[in-house]
Amino acid sequence: MRVLLVPNLFNRRAVAATCEIATWLVAQGFDAVLADEDAAGCENPDIGVPASEIGEPGLVVSVGGDGTILKAVHLLGDTVAPILGLNYGRRGFMTGASPDSVYDSVTAALAGEGRIERRATLEAAVVMQGREVGRYRALNEVYVARGGSGRVIDISLAVNGIELLSSACDGVIVATATGSTAYALSAGGPVVSPDVNCAVVVPVAPHTLNSRPIVVGARDEVVVSLPNPSRADACVSVDGHLTPCRRSVESITVRHSDTDVLLVKLDGRDFYEVVRDEFFGG
């Protein structure tokens, strides 16, 4: 079985743990691989593969925090594989195991133990200068934000063709239920259980008193457009990573993707226990 390891290269403990897990997996007869850049960062280039050659691993082990799981999701692309998150980060909403029992956790995940949580993702189609320039998948959120000039942008927000908001603002977040506890929460959105098949739309610093976050259904289509060319200096961020924005963004259409993310949970914590521990002090 191929096992893909995805470390947080900026976390020394995570890098060291990744090297140890890779050595242990190879000794157990598994095909342990890392993306080339990660293998170089772990000083183990022999098990590095190009991102295009990762294939379909039987298990992905994310060694870091929630951001490392996002990294793993984007490495996989449209490939669906169970992801075990070893929590070496600050928060652990998506991670499923403690670093105190690394080998036991990986062994259990390889044996198919634990529960699998399906997390919905979003697909964003970006239009610039009259044509679609890219489609992107997000596990957390799609964020349409003001660009390098720092000026506010004029946005029009519509759901299923019905315009709900037209205002100057810093941007708009469209988040999954999973992403509701990330940037959307900081911008004033609600906490949503990952069991709820929905998306959360949160205007960021709108210049109006008539704006509220809204929860939309799984079949709803959200369109954010920038109708005013003089206030359209915007960029699009997907799970915290900027998409190419060399030209003016005209619109972004966001809908639910057909591809889910599979998270392996071994710690037994309920979602509301995590919310209590992370946000309400346990």
C-alpha positions as CSV (number, residue, x, y, z in Angstrom):
1,M,0.0,0.0,0.0
2,R,1.2,3.5,-0.8
3,V,1.1,6.0,2.1
4,L,1.5,9.7,1.4
5,L,3.1,11.7,4.1
6,V,2.5,15.5,4.2
7,P,4.5,17.5,6.7
8,N,4.3,21.1,7.9
9,L,7.8,22.1,6.8
10,F,7.8,25.1,9.1
11,N,7.3,22.9,12.2
12,R,10.5,21.2,13.3
13,R,8.7,18.6,15.4
14,A,6.4,17.7,12.5
15,V,9.4,17.4,10.1
16,A,11.2,15.1,12.5
17,A,8.1,13.0,13.1
18,T,7.6,12.7,9.4
19,C,11.1,11.3,8.9
20,E,10.6,8.8,11.6
21,I,7.2,7.7,10.4
22,A,8.6,7.3,6.8
23,T,11.5,5.1,8.0
24,W,9.1,3.0,10.1
25,L,6.6,2.5,7.3
26,V,9.3,1.4,4.9
27,A,10.5,-1.1,7.5
28,Q,6.9,-2.4,7.7
29,G,6.8,-3.0,4.0
30,F,4.7,0.0,2.9
31,D,5.4,2.3,0.0
32,A,6.0,5.6,1.9
33,V,6.2,8.7,-0.3
34,L,6.4,12.5,0.0
35,A,6.0,15.1,-2.6
36,D,9.4,16.2,-3.9
37,E,9.4,19.5,-2.1
38,D,8.4,17.9,1.2
39,A,11.0,15.1,0.7
40,A,13.7,17.7,0.2
41,G,12.6,19.6,3.3
42,C,12.8,16.4,5.3
43,E,16.2,15.7,3.8
44,N,15.0,12.4,2.4
45,P,14.8,12.9,-1.4
46,D,14.9,9.1,-2.1
47,I,11.2,8.8,-1.3
48,G,10.1,12.0,-3.1
49,V,7.8,11.9,-6.1
50,P,6.5,14.6,-8.3
51,A,3.0,15.8,-7.3
52,S,1.7,14.5,-10.6
53,E,2.9,10.9,-9.7
54,I,1.4,10.6,-6.2
55,G,-1.3,8.3,-7.6
56,E,-4.0,6.9,-5.3
57,P,-2.5,6.3,-1.9
58,G,-4.3,4.0,0.5
59,L,-3.7,6.4,3.3
60,V,-2.5,10.0,3.7
61,V,-0.8,11.0,6.9
62,S,-0.8,14.8,7.5
63,V,1.8,15.8,10.1
64,G,1.0,19.3,11.4
65,G,-2.2,21.1,12.0
66,D,-5.4,21.8,10.1
67,G,-3.4,23.9,7.5
68,T,-1.4,20.8,6.7
69,I,-4.6,18.8,6.0
70,L,-5.5,21.6,3.6
71,K,-2.1,21.1,2.0
72,A,-2.8,17.4,1.7
73,V,-6.2,17.9,0.1
74,H,-4.7,20.2,-2.6
75,L,-1.9,17.7,-3.2
76,L,-4.5,15.0,-3.8
77,G,-6.5,17.1,-6.3
78,D,-9.5,15.1,-7.3
79,T,-8.2,11.9,-5.8
80,V,-10.1,10.6,-2.8
81,A,-8.1,9.0,-0.1
82,P,-8.5,8.8,3.7
83,I,-6.5,11.5,5.5
84,L,-5.2,10.9,9.1
85,G,-4.2,14.2,10.7
86,L,-1.5,14.0,13.5
87,N,-2.0,17.2,15.5
88,Y,1.3,19.1,15.8
89,G,-0.5,22.4,15.3
90,R,-2.3,24.9,17.4
91,R,-5.9,23.8,16.7
92,G,-7.2,20.4,15.9
93,F,-10.6,20.7,14.3
94,M,-9.7,18.4,11.4
95,T,-6.9,16.4,12.9
96,G,-7.8,13.0,14.2
97,A,-4.9,11.8,16.4
98,S,-2.5,13.0,19.1
99,P,1.2,13.0,18.5
100,D,1.6,11.1,21.8
101,S,0.8,7.8,20.0
102,V,2.0,8.2,16.5
103,Y,2.7,4.6,15.5
104,D,-0.4,3.2,17.2
105,S,-2.5,5.8,15.3
106,V,-1.0,5.1,11.9
107,T,-1.3,1.4,12.5
108,A,-5.0,1.8,13.4
109,A,-5.7,3.9,10.4
110,L,-3.9,1.4,8.1
111,A,-6.1,-1.3,9.6
112,G,-9.2,0.7,8.8
113,E,-10.1,1.4,12.4
114,G,-11.6,4.7,13.6
115,R,-14.4,6.5,11.9
116,I,-14.4,8.2,8.5
117,E,-15.9,11.7,8.3
118,R,-17.0,13.0,4.9
119,R,-16.4,16.7,4.4
120,A,-18.0,18.6,1.6
121,T,-15.9,20.8,-0.7
122,L,-16.6,23.8,-2.9
123,E,-15.8,24.5,-6.5
124,A,-15.0,28.0,-7.6
125,A,-15.0,29.1,-11.2
126,V,-13.2,32.4,-11.8
127,V,-14.0,34.7,-14.7
128,M,-11.6,37.4,-15.9
129,Q,-12.0,39.6,-19.0
130,G,-15.0,37.7,-20.2
131,R,-13.7,34.1,-19.9
132,E,-13.2,31.5,-17.3
133,V,-9.6,31.3,-16.3
134,G,-9.6,28.5,-13.7
135,R,-11.6,26.2,-11.4
136,Y,-10.5,25.6,-7.9
137,R,-11.6,23.3,-5.0
138,A,-11.8,24.4,-1.4
139,L,-12.2,22.4,1.8
140,N,-12.4,25.5,3.9
141,E,-13.3,28.6,2.0
142,V,-13.2,30.8,-1.2
143,Y,-12.4,34.4,-0.3
144,V,-12.8,37.2,-2.8
145,A,-10.7,40.0,-1.3
146,R,-9.5,43.5,-2.2
147,G,-6.2,43.5,-3.9
148,G,-2.7,45.1,-3.6
149,S,-4.0,48.7,-3.9
150,G,-5.7,48.3,-0.5
151,R,-8.9,50.0,-1.8
152,V,-12.3,48.5,-0.9
153,I,-14.1,46.7,-3.7
154,D,-17.6,47.0,-5.0
155,I,-19.3,43.6,-5.0
156,S,-22.6,42.2,-6.0
157,L,-23.7,39.0,-4.2
158,A,-26.3,36.8,-5.7
159,V,-27.7,33.3,-4.8
160,N,-29.4,31.4,-7.5
161,G,-29.6,34.5,-9.6
162,I,-31.3,36.6,-6.9
163,E,-29.1,39.6,-5.8
164,L,-28.9,39.8,-2.1
165,L,-26.3,42.5,-1.5
166,S,-24.6,45.3,-3.5
167,S,-22.0,47.1,-1.4
168,A,-18.5,48.4,-1.0
169,C,-16.5,46.0,1.3
170,D,-13.2,44.3,2.0
171,G,-14.5,41.0,0.4
172,V,-16.8,38.0,0.7
173,I,-16.1,34.6,2.2
174,V,-17.9,31.5,0.9
175,A,-17.1,28.7,3.4
176,T,-18.0,25.1,3.8
177,A,-19.4,23.8,7.1
178,T,-15.8,22.7,7.8
179,G,-14.5,26.2,7.0
180,S,-17.1,27.8,9.3
181,T,-14.7,27.5,12.2
182,A,-11.8,29.2,10.3
183,Y,-11.7,32.6,8.6
184,A,-15.5,32.8,8.3
185,L,-15.8,32.6,12.1
186,S,-13.3,35.4,12.5
187,A,-15.4,37.6,10.1
188,G,-18.6,37.0,12.1
189,G,-20.0,33.9,10.6
190,P,-21.7,31.1,12.6
191,V,-20.2,27.8,13.7
192,V,-21.8,25.0,11.6
193,S,-21.6,21.3,12.3
194,P,-19.8,19.4,9.5
195,D,-22.9,17.2,9.3
196,V,-24.8,20.1,7.8
197,N,-24.6,20.1,4.0
198,C,-24.4,23.8,3.4
199,A,-22.2,26.8,2.7
200,V,-21.8,30.0,4.7
201,V,-21.6,33.3,2.9
202,V,-20.0,36.1,5.0
203,P,-19.4,39.7,3.7
204,V,-16.2,41.1,5.2
205,A,-16.4,44.7,6.6
206,P,-19.3,45.7,4.3
207,H,-20.0,49.5,4.2
208,T,-23.6,49.1,5.1
209,L,-25.8,48.3,8.1
210,N,-28.0,45.9,6.0
211,S,-25.7,42.9,5.8
212,R,-25.6,39.6,7.6
213,P,-24.0,36.2,7.1
214,I,-26.3,33.8,5.3
215,V,-26.3,30.0,5.2
216,V,-27.2,28.5,1.8
217,G,-28.0,25.0,0.7
218,A,-25.9,22.4,-1.0
219,R,-27.6,22.9,-4.3
220,D,-27.4,26.7,-4.2
221,E,-25.1,28.6,-6.5
222,V,-23.4,31.7,-5.2
223,V,-22.1,34.4,-7.6
224,V,-19.8,37.2,-6.4
225,S,-19.3,39.8,-9.2
226,L,-17.4,43.1,-9.3
227,P,-19.5,45.4,-11.5
228,N,-17.5,48.6,-11.0
229,P,-14.2,48.5,-12.9
230,S,-12.8,51.4,-10.8
231,R,-13.3,49.3,-7.6
232,A,-12.5,45.9,-8.9
233,D,-8.9,45.4,-7.7
234,A,-9.5,42.0,-6.2
235,C,-7.9,38.7,-5.7
236,V,-9.3,35.2,-5.1
237,S,-7.9,33.1,-2.3
238,V,-8.8,29.4,-2.0
239,D,-8.0,27.8,1.4
240,G,-5.6,30.6,2.1
241,H,-3.7,30.4,-1.2
242,L,-4.0,33.1,-3.8
243,T,-5.0,32.1,-7.3
244,P,-3.4,33.9,-10.2
245,C,-4.9,37.4,-10.5
246,R,-2.9,39.2,-13.2
247,R,-6.1,40.6,-14.7
248,S,-9.3,42.1,-13.3
249,V,-11.6,39.6,-11.7
250,E,-15.2,39.9,-13.0
251,S,-17.0,37.2,-11.2
252,I,-16.6,34.1,-9.1
253,T,-19.2,31.3,-9.2
254,V,-19.2,29.0,-6.2
255,R,-21.1,25.7,-5.9
256,H,-20.7,22.4,-4.1
257,S,-18.1,20.1,-5.6
258,D,-18.9,16.4,-6.4
259,T,-15.7,15.4,-4.5
260,D,-15.7,15.0,-0.8
261,V,-12.7,14.8,1.6
262,L,-12.4,11.8,3.9
263,L,-10.9,12.4,7.4
264,V,-9.9,9.6,9.7
265,K,-10.9,10.2,13.3
266,L,-9.3,8.1,16.0
267,D,-9.5,10.5,19.0
268,G,-13.2,9.9,19.6
269,R,-13.9,13.6,20.2
270,D,-17.3,14.9,19.1
271,F,-17.4,18.1,17.0
272,Y,-19.1,19.9,19.9
273,E,-16.4,18.8,22.3
274,V,-13.8,20.3,20.0
275,V,-15.8,23.5,19.8
276,R,-16.0,23.6,23.6
277,D,-12.3,22.9,24.0
278,E,-11.0,25.2,21.3
279,F,-13.4,28.2,21.7
280,F,-14.9,28.0,25.2
281,G,-11.9,27.0,27.2
282,G,-12.8,23.4,27.8
